[in-house]
Amino acid sequence: MKKGFYIALMAVILLTGCSGQSNSSNVKEESGKGDKVIELNFWRPQAKEVEDNFYVERIAEFNKINEGRIKVKMEVITRGNSFAYEDKINAAVASHTLPDIVAMDGPNVANYASSDIIIPLDDYFTPEDMSDFVPSIVQQGTYQGKFYAAGLNESSVVLFYNKKIMDQYGITPPDKMENAWSWDQWYDVMKKTSKEGVFGTNMINDKGEWMTYAFEQFWISNGTDIVNKEGTKAEGFVNSPQGIEAATFLKKLADEKLFNIDPKPTEFEEGKAATKLGGPWNIPGFENYPDLEWGITYFPKKAGGTQTAPSGSWAVGISADSKYPKESAEFLQWFTNTDGSMGMAKVISMPASRKSAFEGMSEYDELPLRVIKEQVTTVSNARPVTPAYPVLTQKFAEALTDIMMGADVTKSLNNVAKTYDEEYERNFAE
């Protein structure tokens, strides 16, 4: 996942039955050869230069291997504003001119699938492929029992800690998952270290998508979720007794000012926070702070509850407009194979989407990165798989932010449940 993004797909939500054929032909004749080459179009949003370059090189490799048979052309959509990519997708949906292959953020897979924008991939990925993907990638890409989108990389949220501060207070963070801090143990660490201009933790990346991505796990660890498994209902889940308990715990941290509700982005790096809920994307920036000595421990869990961690990233699927789903699937299989997963992970400093890719990355066998690997391959959970996710994440983020700033827990969560259930019933109930 790109850290902390909220993708507004309300226009897409209302579009259904988009399985018409593209207006343009994808068969090209190679000059001087007389051979028919299938040309596949691939859309994705612009990313950082190193990631963009990886895509260019990887596609060039595929085209060379399949010269004279299949050629992939990639169009990178500049994200001049937050929704430029989604606006282009929406326009193409309306005119049935989607490319063969389309990238989408993980929590929006269900929306694309429900709206018939993408097709199932079950006939194209082998059982071996599916068992090699880390479980959260399969969870993220599956809607109503069918697999629609494959992820090239994963993400995770861990608890970073400042080694100097831990040593100062005689605290030894756990280095085995079975010893992961409970909420209460983490609270005790925060209480002990939150003094002299230092916060006990840093855990607000932004007040949008991050709030769902990171904090939904407190619900999961406490034996519930913010919606039911089918994604059809929030009443009795987000506002369940377990959900209220999770939100109350987070409110306690805010009430006691154990974290900064509006932190400076480099608060942890500057030694102003003893711990930090963050992800692998933070690690490269640590190099700019030579005085920072940091370590990684596991995402905190409810005592006696489920060990879990956030996950999710961008994925790729085949549009319903493609005339060449078989060839498009061949590209997806190759692009997301072990080499592709490992290559992307190394380039963007994020965990791989395939278990086999970790075999070629020995840095994940030892601390601190071992914690990330263990979470990704064993306990991570994707965000709710529901076509109404844009409404859910917006309302949940607003409510949780309000709660942290003093709002009533039960009333705030009841409002999330009511708004979500009405939205789902209005637009998605069968």
VOPAGU-2260 file (C-alpha; in pm, 1 decimal, decimal comma):
REM VOPAGU-2260
SITE   aa  ch    i         X         Y         Z
SITE  MET   A    0       0,0       0,0       0,0
SITE  LYS   A    1      93,6     355,8     -58,0
SITE  LYS   A    2      99,6     476,6     294,7
SITE  GLY   A    3    -216,0     651,2     425,3
SITE  PHE   A    4    -408,9     692,1      95,4
SITE  TYR   A    5    -790,6     732,7      73,1
SITE  ILE   A    6    -917,1     660,5    -279,9
SITE  ALA   A    7   -1252,6     825,4    -354,7
SITE  LEU   A    8   -1441,0     595,9    -591,8
SITE  MET   A    9   -1794,0     716,7    -538,6
SITE  ALA   A   10   -1843,5     758,6    -911,9
SITE  VAL   A   11   -1727,7     404,1    -969,1
SITE  ILE   A   12   -1954,5     274,1    -692,8
SITE  LEU   A   13   -2260,6     375,6    -891,6
SITE  LEU   A   14   -2141,7     224,5   -1218,6
SITE  THR   A   15   -2240,4    -134,7   -1290,5
SITE  GLY   A   16   -2257,6    -368,9   -1588,4
SITE  CYS   A   17   -1939,9    -235,2   -1745,1
SITE  SER   A   18   -1844,9    -541,9   -1946,5
SITE  GLY   A   19   -1866,9    -395,3   -2294,3
SITE  GLN   A   20   -1593,0    -441,6   -2549,6
SITE  SER   A   21   -1319,6    -187,7   -2606,3
SITE  ASN   A   22   -1356,1      18,1   -2921,0
SITE  SER   A   23    -997,1     -28,2   -3030,1
SITE  SER   A   24    -821,7    -333,4   -3170,0
SITE  ASN   A   25    -514,7    -461,5   -2989,6
SITE  VAL   A   26    -380,1    -670,8   -3274,9
SITE  LYS   A   27     -82,4    -513,4   -3450,1
SITE  GLU   A   28     118,1    -635,3   -3746,1
SITE  GLU   A   29     493,6    -626,6   -3689,6
SITE  SER   A   30     657,8    -425,2   -3964,8
SITE  GLY   A   31     830,8    -645,6   -4216,5
SITE  LYS   A   32     732,5    -968,8   -4042,8
SITE  GLY   A   33     367,5   -1019,9   -4124,4
SITE  ASP   A   34     313,0   -1164,0   -3775,5
SITE  LYS   A   35      18,6   -1062,0   -3565,8
SITE  VAL   A   36     127,7    -933,2   -3227,4
SITE  ILE   A   37    -122,4    -892,4   -2947,4
SITE  GLU   A   38     -76,5    -553,6   -2788,3
SITE  LEU   A   39    -187,2    -517,3   -2427,8
SITE  ASN   A   40    -243,2    -181,2   -2263,8
SITE  PHE   A   41    -162,5    -135,1   -1894,1
SITE  TRP   A   42    -257,6     164,2   -1679,1
SITE  ARG   A   43    -109,1     249,6   -1343,6
SITE  PRO   A   44     -59,6     568,9   -1141,1
SITE  GLN   A   45     275,7     738,7   -1123,4
SITE  ALA   A   46     492,4     646,7    -826,3
SITE  LYS   A   47     842,5     732,0    -713,4
SITE  GLU   A   48    1113,5     719,4    -979,2
SITE  VAL   A   49    1270,4     395,2    -858,7
SITE  GLU   A   50     934,2     216,9    -870,5
SITE  ASP   A   51     845,2     361,5   -1209,8
SITE  ASN   A   52    1181,7     246,7   -1343,9
SITE  PHE   A   53    1124,4    -103,4   -1210,8
SITE  TYR   A   54     797,5    -128,5   -1404,4
SITE  VAL   A   55     963,0      -2,8   -1722,2
SITE  GLU   A   56    1248,8    -253,3   -1696,6
SITE  ARG   A   57    1024,6    -543,2   -1600,7
SITE  ILE   A   58     784,2    -480,1   -1889,7
SITE  ALA   A   59    1075,2    -445,9   -2133,3
SITE  GLU   A   60    1196,1    -787,0   -2015,5
SITE  PHE   A   61     852,4    -941,2   -2071,9
SITE  ASN   A   62     827,7    -788,2   -2418,6
SITE  LYS   A   63    1169,4    -922,2   -2511,9
SITE  ILE   A   64    1079,6   -1273,0   -2395,6
SITE  ASN   A   65     752,3   -1258,7   -2591,3
SITE  GLU   A   66     878,5   -1070,8   -2897,1
SITE  GLY   A   67     657,8   -1130,1   -3199,5
SITE  ARG   A   68     371,4   -1260,5   -2986,0
SITE  ILE   A   69     269,0   -1022,1   -2703,8
SITE  LYS   A   70     365,4    -663,6   -2638,7
SITE  VAL   A   71     267,5    -468,8   -2327,8
SITE  LYS   A   72     238,0     -91,2   -2345,0
SITE  MET   A   73     221,6      89,7   -2013,5
SITE  GLU   A   74      60,8     427,0   -1958,7
SITE  VAL   A   75     159,4     601,2   -1637,1
SITE  ILE   A   76    -101,8     846,6   -1516,8
SITE  THR   A   77      40,8    1148,6   -1338,2
SITE  ARG   A   78    -134,3    1207,8   -1008,3
SITE  GLY   A   79    -158,1    1583,2   -1033,6
SITE  ASN   A   80    -436,9    1565,8    -776,7
SITE  SER   A   81    -541,9    1283,9    -546,6
SITE  PHE   A   82    -807,7    1149,1    -781,2
SITE  ALA   A   83    -655,1    1200,6   -1128,6
SITE  TYR   A   84    -600,8     828,1   -1179,1
SITE  GLU   A   85    -947,7     735,0   -1056,1
SITE  ASP   A   86   -1103,2    1006,5   -1274,4
SITE  LYS   A   87    -939,5     848,7   -1578,7
SITE  ILE   A   88   -1065,4     504,1   -1476,4
SITE  ASN   A   89   -1418,1     639,9   -1429,6
SITE  ALA   A   90   -1418,2     798,4   -1775,3
SITE  ALA   A   91   -1294,4     477,1   -1934,7
SITE  VAL   A   92   -1559,5     273,1   -1752,2
SITE  ALA   A   93   -1832,0     497,6   -1891,6
SITE  SER   A   94   -1700,8     471,5   -2248,4
SITE  HIS   A   95   -1594,4     103,3   -2231,1
SITE  THR   A   96   -1236,0     197,3   -2317,4
SITE  LEU   A   97   -1052,0      51,5   -2021,1
SITE  PRO   A   98    -705,6     -90,1   -2086,0
SITE  ASP   A   99    -647,3    -463,8   -2074,2
SITE  ILE   A  100    -463,2    -444,1   -1743,2
SITE  VAL   A  101    -544,0    -202,8   -1464,5
SITE  ALA   A  102    -380,5    -122,1   -1130,6
SITE  MET   A  103    -592,7     -54,3    -822,6
SITE  ASP   A  104    -533,9       5,8    -454,5
SITE  GLY   A  105    -602,8    -305,7    -249,6
SITE  PRO   A  106    -915,2    -197,0     -59,0
SITE  ASN   A  107   -1080,7     -96,6    -387,5
SITE  VAL   A  108   -1064,3    -444,2    -543,8
SITE  ALA   A  109   -1414,8    -526,6    -418,9
SITE  ASN   A  110   -1551,1    -204,8    -568,2
SITE  TYR   A  111   -1396,8    -278,8    -907,9
SITE  ALA   A  112   -1520,8    -638,6    -895,2
SITE  SER   A  113   -1871,5    -548,0    -782,3
SITE  SER   A  114   -1896,7    -290,9   -1062,4
SITE  ASP   A  115   -1784,1    -546,5   -1325,3
SITE  ILE   A  116   -1476,3    -340,2   -1406,0
SITE  ILE   A  117   -1242,5    -638,2   -1361,9
SITE  ILE   A  118   -1280,5   -1011,8   -1418,6
SITE  PRO   A  119   -1193,7   -1310,4   -1196,6
SITE  LEU   A  120    -846,1   -1459,8   -1229,8
SITE  ASP   A  121    -916,6   -1802,4   -1081,0
SITE  ASP   A  122    -872,2   -1980,2   -1415,8
SITE  TYR   A  123    -529,5   -1827,1   -1464,9
SITE  PHE   A  124    -348,7   -1857,3   -1131,7
SITE  THR   A  125    -254,3   -2209,0   -1025,1
SITE  PRO   A  126    -313,1   -2353,8    -676,9
SITE  GLU   A  127      63,9   -2328,1    -631,2
SITE  ASP   A  128      48,8   -1956,9    -710,5
SITE  MET   A  129    -232,2   -1902,5    -465,2
SITE  SER   A  130     -58,5   -2086,0    -182,5
SITE  ASP   A  131     262,8   -1892,9    -252,1
SITE  PHE   A  132      97,8   -1553,6    -215,5
SITE  VAL   A  133     101,2   -1438,0     145,7
SITE  PRO   A  134    -250,7   -1486,7     291,7
SITE  SER   A  135    -334,0   -1116,4     309,4
SITE  ILE   A  136    -275,0   -1076,6     -66,7
SITE  VAL   A  137    -531,3   -1348,2    -136,1
SITE  GLN   A  138    -769,3   -1194,0     116,9
SITE  GLN   A  139    -728,5    -848,1     -37,2
SITE  GLY   A  140    -779,9    -973,6    -392,3
SITE  THR   A  141   -1080,8   -1197,7    -328,6
SITE  TYR   A  142   -1442,2   -1083,5    -354,8
SITE  GLN   A  143   -1741,4   -1314,9    -307,7
SITE  GLY   A  144   -1521,0   -1619,4    -335,7
SITE  LYS   A  145   -1338,5   -1520,3    -655,8
SITE  PHE   A  146    -983,4   -1390,0    -694,7
SITE  TYR   A  147    -971,1   -1063,7    -891,3
SITE  ALA   A  148    -636,0    -891,4    -834,7
SITE  ALA   A  149    -278,1    -995,0    -758,8
SITE  GLY   A  150     -45,1    -780,1    -551,9
SITE  LEU   A  151     317,1    -731,1    -645,8
SITE  ASN   A  152     422,7    -632,1    -295,7
SITE  GLU   A  153     281,4    -610,2      56,4
SITE  SER   A  154     294,1    -364,4     343,2
SITE  SER   A  155     288,4    -388,5     719,9
SITE  VAL   A  156     276,9    -176,8    1032,5
SITE  VAL   A  157     518,0    -253,7    1314,9
SITE  LEU   A  158     609,7     -87,2    1640,3
SITE  PHE   A  159     942,1      92,2    1602,6
SITE  TYR   A  160    1124,3     177,1    1922,0
SITE  ASN   A  161    1407,1     408,8    2022,2
SITE  LYS   A  162    1680,3     186,7    2166,9
SITE  LYS   A  163    1837,3     462,7    2375,2
SITE  ILE   A  164    1507,5     545,2    2542,1
SITE  MET   A  165    1429,9     176,3    2601,6
SITE  ASP   A  166    1772,7     130,3    2761,6
SITE  GLN   A  167    1723,1     442,0    2972,4
SITE  TYR   A  168    1415,9     287,2    3134,9
SITE  GLY   A  169    1535,8     -73,5    3137,4
SITE  ILE   A  170    1275,7    -186,3    2883,2
SITE  THR   A  171    1340,3    -485,5    2657,7
SITE  PRO   A  172    1096,6    -498,9    2363,1
SITE  PRO   A  173     991,3    -852,3    2261,5
SITE  ASP   A  174    1176,9   -1020,2    1976,0
SITE  LYS   A  175     941,6   -1319,8    1947,1
SITE  MET   A  176     583,5   -1296,4    1827,9
SITE  GLU   A  177     447,6   -1504,4    2114,9
SITE  ASN   A  178     581,6   -1237,6    2350,7
SITE  ALA   A  179     435,8    -940,5    2163,8
SITE  TRP   A  180     328,1    -657,2    2392,3
SITE  SER   A  181     -34,9    -650,2    2492,5
SITE  TRP   A  182    -220,1    -320,5    2482,7
SITE  ASP   A  183    -168,5    -284,7    2857,3
SITE  GLN   A  184     203,5    -361,0    2836,2
SITE  TRP   A  185     243,9    -106,9    2557,2
SITE  TYR   A  186      45,3     141,5    2765,3
SITE  ASP   A  187     284,3      84,3    3056,3
SITE  VAL   A  188     582,1     149,5    2826,2
SITE  MET   A  189     421,1     471,3    2705,7
SITE  LYS   A  190     344,7     587,4    3059,3
SITE  LYS   A  191     701,7     520,2    3167,3
SITE  THR   A  192     865,7     695,8    2872,9
SITE  SER   A  193     623,2     985,8    2816,2
SITE  LYS   A  194     807,5    1266,7    2996,2
SITE  GLU   A  195    1067,7    1537,1    2947,6
SITE  GLY   A  196     932,3    1643,5    2607,1
SITE  VAL   A  197     902,8    1284,8    2479,9
SITE  PHE   A  198     574,4    1118,1    2384,8
SITE  GLY   A  199     519,9     752,4    2462,8
SITE  THR   A  200     438,2     682,8    2100,7
SITE  ASN   A  201     388,5     837,6    1758,4
SITE  MET   A  202      93,9     679,9    1580,1
SITE  ILE   A  203     -81,9     938,2    1363,2
SITE  ASN   A  204      43,4     924,5    1005,3
SITE  ASP   A  205    -258,7    1114,5     877,7
SITE  LYS   A  206    -623,1    1142,0     973,3
SITE  GLY   A  207    -755,0     979,7     655,9
SITE  GLU   A  208    -695,1     629,9     521,5
SITE  TRP   A  209    -423,1     565,2     780,5
SITE  MET   A  210    -684,4     559,4    1055,0
SITE  THR   A  211    -852,7     255,5     899,9
SITE  TYR   A  212    -536,0      89,9     772,4
SITE  ALA   A  213    -362,3      97,9    1110,4
SITE  PHE   A  214    -633,9      99,8    1376,1
SITE  GLU   A  215    -883,0    -152,8    1237,4
SITE  GLN   A  216    -638,9    -410,4    1376,5
SITE  PHE   A  217    -737,5    -317,6    1732,7
SITE  TRP   A  218   -1087,7    -441,2    1651,6
SITE  ILE   A  219    -952,3    -760,4    1493,2
SITE  SER   A  220    -720,4    -831,8    1784,6
SITE  ASN   A  221   -1017,7    -797,2    2017,1
SITE  GLY   A  222   -1218,1   -1062,8    1833,0
SITE  THR   A  223   -1430,0    -853,8    1599,3
SITE  ASP   A  224   -1391,5    -621,7    1296,4
SITE  ILE   A  225   -1539,6    -294,9    1179,4
SITE  VAL   A  226   -1776,4    -482,8     942,6
SITE  ASN   A  227   -1885,3    -845,1     916,6
SITE  LYS   A  228   -1687,8   -1096,8     711,2
SITE  GLU   A  229   -1911,2   -1046,0     407,8
SITE  GLY   A  230   -1867,3    -668,7     425,0
SITE  THR   A  231   -2242,9    -616,0     426,8
SITE  LYS   A  232   -2300,2    -485,3     779,2
SITE  ALA   A  233   -2124,6    -262,3    1033,7
SITE  GLU   A  234   -2392,8    -261,4    1305,3
SITE  GLY   A  235   -2283,8    -493,1    1584,1
SITE  PHE   A  236   -1923,8    -492,5    1461,2
SITE  VAL   A  237   -1763,0    -148,8    1456,7
SITE  ASN   A  238   -1981,8     -58,1    1756,4
SITE  SER   A  239   -1976,3    -399,8    1925,4
SITE  PRO   A  240   -1864,3    -422,4    2289,5
SITE  GLN   A  241   -1520,4    -531,8    2164,4
SITE  GLY   A  242   -1511,0    -240,5    1921,9
SITE  ILE   A  243   -1610,0       5,6    2191,5
SITE  GLU   A  244   -1334,8    -137,7    2411,7
SITE  ALA   A  245   -1076,8     -93,9    2134,9
SITE  ALA   A  246   -1178,7     266,7    2069,3
SITE  THR   A  247   -1186,5     338,7    2442,2
SITE  PHE   A  248    -829,0     217,6    2475,2
SITE  LEU   A  249    -715,4     448,4    2195,9
SITE  LYS   A  250    -911,0     734,3    2352,2
SITE  LYS   A  251    -731,8     672,8    2682,9
SITE  LEU   A  252    -395,7     715,7    2512,1
SITE  ALA   A  253    -516,4    1043,7    2366,7
SITE  ASP   A  254    -674,3    1165,8    2691,2
SITE  GLU   A  255    -349,1    1102,1    2877,2
SITE  LYS   A  256    -152,7    1271,9    2598,6
SITE  LEU   A  257      69,7     970,7    2543,2
SITE  PHE   A  258      86,4    1061,3    2175,1
SITE  ASN   A  259      66,7    1379,3    1974,3
SITE  ILE   A  260    -258,6    1407,5    1780,2
SITE  ASP   A  261     -85,0    1643,6    1534,9
SITE  PRO   A  262     274,5    1519,6    1528,0
SITE  LYS   A  263     564,8    1653,4    1330,2
SITE  PRO   A  264     644,3    1395,6    1059,2
SITE  THR   A  265     992,3    1334,6    1202,5
SITE  GLU   A  266     892,6    1326,6    1568,7
SITE  PHE   A  267    1022,3     971,8    1624,2
SITE  GLU   A  268    1336,1    1027,5    1419,2
SITE  GLU   A  269    1423,5    1330,5    1631,5
SITE  GLY   A  270    1392,9    1133,3    1955,4
SITE  LYS   A  271    1065,3    1297,9    2059,4
SITE  ALA   A  272     869,9     969,0    2073,6
SITE  ALA   A  273     976,5     645,5    2241,0
SITE  THR   A  274     784,9     420,3    2001,5
SITE  LYS   A  275     615,7     461,0    1664,6
SITE  LEU   A  276     347,5     276,6    1471,5
SITE  GLY   A  277     488,3     286,5    1121,4
SITE  GLY   A  278     593,2      77,4     828,0
SITE  PRO   A  279     885,5     -27,8     609,7
SITE  TRP   A  280     850,0     295,5     413,7
SITE  ASN   A  281     983,4     481,4     718,3
SITE  ILE   A  282    1310,4     290,2     732,0
SITE  PRO   A  283    1498,9     461,0     444,5
SITE  GLY   A  284    1436,9     797,8     610,5
SITE  PHE   A  285    1598,3     682,4     934,0
SITE  GLU   A  286    1935,2     705,6     760,0
SITE  ASN   A  287    1903,4    1084,2     770,9
SITE  TYR   A  288    1917,9    1072,2    1152,0
SITE  PRO   A  289    2252,8     916,4    1247,0
SITE  ASP   A  290    2187,7     962,2    1620,1
SITE  LEU   A  291    1873,3     749,2    1600,3
SITE  GLU   A  292    1916,9     392,1    1719,8
SITE  TRP   A  293    1601,4     204,3    1636,6
SITE  GLY   A  294    1454,0    -141,1    1655,1
SITE  ILE   A  295    1133,0    -315,9    1554,7
SITE  THR   A  296     886,2    -514,6    1759,3
SITE  TYR   A  297     542,3    -653,7    1683,2
SITE  PHE   A  298     209,6    -477,6    1644,5
SITE  PRO   A  299      53,8    -470,0    1994,2
SITE  LYS   A  300    -236,7    -706,2    2061,6
SITE  LYS   A  301    -517,3    -737,8    2314,0
SITE  ALA   A  302    -412,0    -961,4    2603,6
SITE  GLY   A  303    -539,1   -1306,9    2516,8
SITE  GLY   A  304    -653,8   -1179,9    2179,1
SITE  THR   A  305    -546,9   -1231,7    1819,8
SITE  GLN   A  306    -202,4   -1133,4    1698,4
SITE  THR   A  307    -254,7    -928,0    1384,7
SITE  ALA   A  308    -104,2    -650,0    1175,8
SITE  PRO   A  309    -217,1    -418,8     894,4
SITE  SER   A  310    -149,3    -506,6     532,5
SITE  GLY   A  311    -240,5    -406,4     180,8
SITE  SER   A  312     -94,6    -254,5    -131,1
SITE  TRP   A  313    -160,4    -185,8    -496,8
SITE  ALA   A  314    -267,6    -478,2    -711,3
SITE  VAL   A  315    -322,3    -554,4   -1078,4
SITE  GLY   A  316    -619,1    -708,1   -1255,4
SITE  ILE   A  317    -771,5    -759,6   -1600,0
SITE  SER   A  318   -1046,8    -527,8   -1717,5
SITE  ALA   A  319   -1379,1    -652,3   -1846,6
SITE  ASP   A  320   -1310,6    -456,4   -2166,7
SITE  SER   A  321   -1005,8    -664,5   -2260,3
SITE  LYS   A  322   -1034,7    -879,3   -2572,6
SITE  TYR   A  323    -729,6   -1073,9   -2460,6
SITE  PRO   A  324    -782,6   -1195,8   -2104,1
SITE  LYS   A  325    -569,1   -1505,8   -2157,2
SITE  GLU   A  326    -267,5   -1306,4   -2275,0
SITE  SER   A  327    -327,2   -1041,4   -2009,4
SITE  ALA   A  328    -330,3   -1314,8   -1745,0
SITE  GLU   A  329      -6,4   -1453,9   -1883,0
SITE  PHE   A  330     150,8   -1113,9   -1825,9
SITE  LEU   A  331       5,7   -1086,5   -1473,6
SITE  GLN   A  332     132,6   -1432,5   -1381,8
SITE  TRP   A  333     480,4   -1345,1   -1499,3
SITE  PHE   A  334     482,1    -992,0   -1360,6
SITE  THR   A  335     377,7   -1105,3   -1011,2
SITE  ASN   A  336     592,8   -1419,0    -995,9
SITE  THR   A  337     869,1   -1476,5    -741,1
SITE  ASP   A  338    1124,9   -1269,7    -931,5
SITE  GLY   A  339     881,4    -983,7    -975,9
SITE  SER   A  340     776,3    -986,5    -613,5
SITE  MET   A  341    1135,3    -998,4    -490,0
SITE  GLY   A  342    1248,9    -730,9    -734,9
SITE  MET   A  343     979,1    -486,4    -632,4
SITE  ALA   A  344    1037,2    -552,4    -262,9
SITE  LYS   A  345    1405,5    -468,8    -294,9
SITE  VAL   A  346    1345,7    -156,9    -503,4
SITE  ILE   A  347    1083,5       6,6    -281,4
SITE  SER   A  348    1192,3    -136,2      56,9
SITE  MET   A  349     860,2    -308,3     117,5
SITE  PRO   A  350     782,0    -672,0     201,1
SITE  ALA   A  351     715,6    -917,6     -78,6
SITE  SER   A  352     375,2   -1051,4    -178,6
SITE  ARG   A  353     503,3   -1408,1    -223,8
SITE  LYS   A  354     645,1   -1636,9      41,2
SITE  SER   A  355     901,6   -1771,9    -205,0
SITE  ALA   A  356    1037,9   -1421,3    -266,6
SITE  PHE   A  357    1155,6   -1398,9      94,4
SITE  GLU   A  358    1387,9   -1694,0      26,7
SITE  GLY   A  359    1598,3   -1461,2    -184,9
SITE  MET   A  360    1606,5   -1180,5      71,8
SITE  SER   A  361    1824,5   -1293,3     360,7
SITE  GLU   A  362    1789,2    -952,9     529,3
SITE  TYR   A  363    1439,8   -1064,7     636,9
SITE  ASP   A  364    1578,2   -1364,0     825,4
SITE  GLU   A  365    1729,7   -1150,3    1100,9
SITE  LEU   A  366    1610,9    -868,9    1323,7
SITE  PRO   A  367    1482,5    -610,6    1273,4
SITE  LEU   A  368    1323,4    -704,7     938,3
SITE  ARG   A  369    1235,7   -1054,5    1058,1
SITE  VAL   A  370     944,6    -898,8    1247,7
SITE  ILE   A  371     800,3    -764,1     922,1
SITE  LYS   A  372     839,2   -1098,1     745,8
SITE  GLU   A  373     672,8   -1286,1    1030,8
SITE  GLN   A  374     376,9   -1050,2    1037,4
SITE  VAL   A  375     330,5   -1049,8     659,3
SITE  THR   A  376     353,6   -1425,5     615,7
SITE  THR   A  377     151,2   -1534,9     917,6
SITE  VAL   A  378     -82,8   -1284,4    1087,6
SITE  SER   A  379    -154,5    -983,2     864,5
SITE  ASN   A  380    -510,2    -888,3     775,5
SITE  ALA   A  381    -627,3    -684,8     478,3
SITE  ARG   A  382    -874,8    -403,0     516,2
SITE  PRO   A  383   -1245,6    -492,5     480,0
SITE  VAL   A  384   -1334,6    -637,0     141,5
SITE  THR   A  385   -1646,6    -441,8      51,4
SITE  PRO   A  386   -1755,9    -232,6    -248,3
SITE  ALA   A  387   -1863,6      36,9      -2,4
SITE  TYR   A  388   -1512,9      70,8     139,6
SITE  PRO   A  389   -1476,2     441,2      44,6
SITE  VAL   A  390   -1768,3     529,9     270,8
SITE  LEU   A  391   -1651,8     297,2     546,3
SITE  THR   A  392   -1297,6     430,6     564,4
SITE  GLN   A  393   -1407,0     793,5     549,5
SITE  LYS   A  394   -1661,9     758,6     828,1
SITE  PHE   A  395   -1440,6     537,6    1044,8
SITE  ALA   A  396   -1146,8     776,6    1012,5
SITE  GLU   A  397   -1364,9    1073,9    1102,0
SITE  ALA   A  398   -1514,9     897,2    1401,8
SITE  LEU   A  399   -1184,4     771,1    1538,8
SITE  THR   A  400   -1025,7    1113,0    1499,9
SITE  ASP   A  401   -1320,3    1267,7    1683,9
SITE  ILE   A  402   -1291,4    1006,2    1958,7
SITE  MET   A  403    -923,3    1080,6    2004,8
SITE  MET   A  404   -1014,4    1446,7    2037,6
SITE  GLY   A  405   -1275,9    1381,8    2305,5
SITE  ALA   A  406   -1597,5    1269,5    2133,9
SITE  ASP   A  407   -1820,6    1005,0    2288,3
SITE  VAL   A  408   -1706,5     657,6    2183,5
SITE  THR   A  409   -2041,5     482,3    2155,7
SITE  LYS   A  410   -2221,6     764,7    1976,3
SITE  SER   A  411   -1935,8     803,7    1727,5
SITE  LEU   A  412   -1920,5     433,5    1644,0
SITE  ASN   A  413   -2298,9     405,2    1623,6
SITE  ASN   A  414   -2294,0     678,1    1361,5
SITE  VAL   A  415   -2035,7     486,6    1156,3
SITE  ALA   A  416   -2250,6     174,0    1169,4
SITE  LYS   A  417   -2569,7     358,3    1072,9
SITE  THR   A  418   -2411,0     550,6     783,8
SITE  TYR   A  419   -2232,5     246,9     642,6
SITE  ASP   A  420   -2531,6      15,0     663,2
SITE  GLU   A  421   -2754,4     270,1     492,3
SITE  GLU   A  422   -2497,7     316,8     214,5
SITE  TYR   A  423   -2458,8     -55,9     160,0
SITE  GLU   A  424   -2832,9    -117,2     162,2
SITE  ARG   A  425   -2894,7     168,3     -80,2
SITE  ASN   A  426   -2631,4      76,3    -340,2
SITE  PHE   A  427   -2515,0    -284,0    -296,0
SITE  ALA   A  428   -2774,9    -501,5    -123,5
SITE  GLU   A  429   -2914,8    -767,8    -353,6
